[in-house]
Amino acid sequence: MDQIAPKLRPKVSINIATYNRGHFLPMAIESILKQSFTNWEIIIVDDGSTDNTAQVIEKYLIDPRIHYFKNDQNLGICATRNRALQESAGEYLAVLDSDDFWADSDKLKKQVEFLDQEAGQVAIGTGVIVSNKDGQELRRYLNPEQDGQIRPRLLAKNPFAHSSVLYRRNIALAVNGYHQKLNGIEDYDLWLKLGQKGKFHNLPFYGLNYRQHETNISSTDRLRLMNENLSLVKKYRAFYPGFYRAWLRRFVRLQIARLLFFWLNR
């Protein structure tokens, strides 16, 4: 009897959590298909979309590296990200939000090579191109590169664009992945957990095109996110330097935002 060859484990799992963004998905998926590094799988988790998301994805499923899952009901971004993480098999994990796309065809290649060579590194990001909803560039920026530059600033500001990062899946699982109740800053909490297990790095090239467009985030949600950021600073104060400066910076910004909110809604 002929033996069936075992399924090879992908080096990288690319997680796409999506909800009613069928019109953006092709550009995200195509940017992965253009990558020079090809030992990957895509895990798409649809959080109960009611648009044409399933139909858009269907044509890509001819590629056996692409896997599609759909939540029975809308569970929210944190639960959806965690499902994608659990469904993944790769040594490394990349995130690509469904309305973003990768801007460099060697993005994964450069990041995989870096993590393969640097065992102490737990997560690695890139620079970011910010574009409008039509993909036209608005601005671009590079983040701090070395762990020694990133760590002292981590409490004051998130130094990673989520869709630019490649991180070690086993360590993310060991710290229980994304916090289920931190919708909007779940990635920031994950970095603060991962940083206790290893070093950070940002490569100095523009690997991500982040699409900036109108969202449904209300002023109340913005205040919630700022307040939760302040809570994270307190929660992780023992693990990172610069607590007092970070807390004061975030506290002042929160108070200004509250004053503006009440003034605009009086």
N, C-alpha and C positions, 0 to 999 in steps of 0.2 A: 504493500500500500504506500502510495506517495505521501510523504510528510508535508503538512501544511506549514509554510514558513510563518514564524511568529510575527505579530504586528510590531513594527519598530516604534519605539517611543519617540515622539517628536522632541526636539531640543527646546523649542519655544512654543508655548501656548499663548495665543493672542485672544484676549477676551473683549468681546463687543457686547455691552449691555445696551438695549435699545427699547424705545417706546414711541410709537407713532412718528418715526423719522425715516419712513421708507424713501422719501425723496433725497435724503442725504446719503443713505447707505451705499449706493454704488461707488461713489468717490472714495469712501473709506475702504471698502473691500478692494477696489482696483489698486489703491496705493499699497496694499499688502501684496497683491499679486505681482507688483512691479519690483518687489524687494529682491536683491541679488542673493540674499540668504534664503534658502527654500525649505529648510528642515523645520517646518512649523505646522501647527494646526490652528484653525480659527474656531473658537467656541462662541457662537452667537446665542445670547439668551434674550428672548423677546418677552418683555414684561406685560404681556396681554394687550398688544397693539390692536387697534381697531381700524387702522388704515391698510395700505397695500404692502406692508412690510413682508409678510409671508410670500407674496407673489414676487417681490423684488429679489428676495433671497433664493427662491426656488431655482433660478437659472444657474446659480453659482454652486449648487449642491452636486453638480456633476463632478466637481473636484472632491475626491475622497478626504482631503485634509480639512474640509469645511463641514462643521456640524451645527445643526440648528435645533434649539430647544425653545419651548414657549411655556411661560407660566400660565397656569389655569386661570389666574386672576392677577390683577395689578398688585404687586407686592412692594413696590418701591425700589429705588436704585440700590440701596445697601444690600437688601436680600438678593436682588438680581445679580449684583457683583459677586456675592458669596456663592451663589449657585454656579456661576461661571468658573469661579476659582475651584470649586469642588469637582466640576466636570472635567477640568483640565488635567493633562498628563505630562506636560513638559517640565523639564528641569528649571527653565526660566519662564517667567510670565510677563507678558506685555499687555497693556490696556490701550484700546483705541476707542474712544467714544464715537458713537455713530455719526455725529455731525462734524467730526474732525477728520483729517487725513494726514498721512506721513509725507513729508516734503523731500525726503532724501532716500533714494533707492538703496543706499548702503546703510541705512539706519540700523537695522537689526544686525547686520554683519559686524559693524563697528562695536556695538554694545556687547554682542556675544563674545567676540574676541577679547574684549576688556574683562568681562566677568570670568571667562575661562582662565585668564592669566592672573587674576587678582582674587584669590580665594577669600580674602578678608572683606571684600566689597559685597554689600547686600543689595544695593539699589543704585541704578545709574540712569540719569536723565540726559536731556539735550536742550539746546536753545529752541526758541519758539518764534514762528511767524504768526502774527495775528492778522486775520482777514475778516472781511464782512461776510454776510450770508451768501454772497455770490462767489466767494473765494478770492476776492480782490484784496491784495495786501494793504494793511493799514500801518503796521509797524512790526519790528522784530526786536528780540532781546536774547541775550545769553545769561544764564544763571551762574552763580558762583561755582567754581570747578571742584576744588579740593575739599576733602572732608574737614580739614582744618579751617576752611572758610565757611563751609555750610553749617557745621555743628553749632558755632557760637550764635548764629542768626536764626536757628531753627524755631525757637520759641516765639520770635518776633514776626516771622514771616515764613510761609510755605515756599521753599526754594525749588520746588519741582512742579512741572506741568504734568498732570496725571497721565495723559496720553503719550507722553514722551518717555516714560520710565520703563526700564526692564529690571525686574527684581527676582530674587530666588523664591520659587514657589514653596519649597519645603519650609522655609523660615516663616513665610507669610501664614502658612497653615499652622505652624507651631505657636504663633501669637494670635490665633483665632481669626485671621483675616480682617474683614471690614467690620467696624462697629455697626450694629444693626439700627441704632437710633441717631446716627449723626449724618443725616441726609444733607449733602452739600459740602461737608468737610470730612467725609469718610476716608478720603485719601490722605489727608493731613494727619489724622489719627494713626493710620497705618504706618506712615513714615516715622512718626514718633515712637512707635513700637519697634519697627525694624531697626532703627538707629541704636537700640540697646543690644542688638545682636551682631552688628557689623558696621562697616564704613559706607559713606555716601560718595558719589561723584557725579558731576555733570560734564559731558563731553562738549567741547566748544564748536559745535556745528548746529545748523538749524534742521532738526529732524522732524519737527511737528508743525503742521499748519492748524492752528486753533481758530475755529470759526466763531466769531463774535456776532451774536444776533439777539434780537428781542426774545426774552423769555417770560415766563409767567411768575418770576420771583417778585413777590410784593415787598413793600417797605417793611412790613412786619417780619417777613422771612429773612430779610437782610439783618434786621436787628437780632433775630434769633441766631443767625450764623455768627454774628460778631460776639454775642454773649457766649455761645458755645466755644468759640475760639479762645475766649478769655478763660473758660473752664479748663480747656486743654492745657493752657499755659500753667495753670495751677496744678493740674494732675501730673504733669511730667516735669515739674520744676526740679526734682531731685536728680534727673538724668541728664540735664543739659544746662550749660552756663547761660548767664544773662537774664535770669528770671525777672529781676526788678525792673530792668529797662524794658523788657518785652511786655510785662504786665502793665506798666505805666503807659506804654505806647498804645496797647490795645484798649485799655480802660478809657483813655482820653478820646480815642476815636469812637468808642461806643457812646460816650456821653454826648459828643458832638452830633452823632447820628440820631440819638434820642431827641435832642433839642430840635433838630431839623424836622424830624417826624412829627413831633407835637406842634411845631409852628405851622407846618404845611397842612395839618389836619385839625386845626383849632376851629 
